[in-house]
Structure formats: structure tokens, C-alpha cells
Amino acid sequence: MNFWLMKSEPDVFGIDHLRNEKSAEWDGVRNYQSRNHLRAMKKGDLAFFYHSSAKPSGIAGLLRIVREAHPDPTQFDPRSDYFDAGSTLAKPRWDQVKVEFVEKFRALLSLDEIRNIPALNRMILLTRGRLSVQPVTPEQWHVLLDRLRR
């Protein structure tokens, strides 16, 4: 099993949206490195749901990958904010995965709190923060889960 961190703005799609819907397509990713991470995900992988561009930003819950990478239909829709005129049905550029709600934590673990955990100083979130989909090492995963479940 692999571990991930996936970011979304809570006013657009937050952990409560996912809890209410139970599952959803994780679409709209338009960064090649993040897209490649989506493509590496396997059914059953777990991810932290991270609320970005929020005050405070931080980890709000857990989700599970229930369908592996497949073409994101928003790239083909000219009315979508995520439309990509260079992407074709024969050669789609962008993928999405389907995720399901696992858990909402009692309290958000803020980015400032994460920065203050020495064992996480090499975490991609702290070294390359703008990446919307990123891997988390098993060690980082367990440190974060321990902190979140206290």
C-alpha cells in the first residue's frame, strides 16, 4: 500500500463534502507531477485529505482510492474551468481517481503544527508545498496518524 496527501480548498470541496457524498472523482488536477502521482495510485491506497488555501491549512481527514487513474472528463468540456484544448479523447493529458471517505479527524492538524514535527522536515509538503497530490512515506504517515489520533 502507498500513502498520499491530496489537497483541496475546503470551500470548493472539503472533507465534509466527501463525507456527505461518500465517494467522488478527484478531478481538476492540472500539474504534470501531481498527475503522475495520480497515475501511480492503486486501489486501496490511503491519503490524507488536506485543506489548502484555508486559515489554517492542514490535514482534515482520510480518504481511500477506490478507482485507479482514468481520464478526467473536465479536460474535454469547454465550459469547465479545467478545460484543456490540447487534450484529446485519443490522447488525454489529465487523469482523475475515485476516492471514498474514510475518516474526519476531531481536529485539523495545521501546517504550522506539521512544520514543528522534526521527523517530518523532509516531507514534500514542507519542501515543495504547492504540489496538490504528493506521496507520503510510511514513516511520515505513521508520525502524522499518531499525532492526529491523540
Sequence and secondary structure as in RCSB ss.txt:
>XXXX:A:sequence
MNFWLMKSEPDVFGIDHLRNEKSAEWDGVRNYQSRNHLRAMKKGDLAFFYHSSAKPSGIAGLLRIVREAHPDPTQ
FDPRSDYFDAGSTLAKPRWDQVKVEFVEKFRALLSLDEIRNIPALNRMILLTRGRLSVQPVTPEQWHVLLDRLRR
>XXXX:A:secstr
  EEEEEE HHHH HHHHHHHSEEEE     HHHHHHHHH  TT EEEEEE SSSS EEEEEEEEEEEEEE GGG
G TTSTT  TT  SSS   EEEEEEEEEEEEEEEEHHHHHT GGGTT HHHHSTT SEEEE HHHHHHHHHHHT 
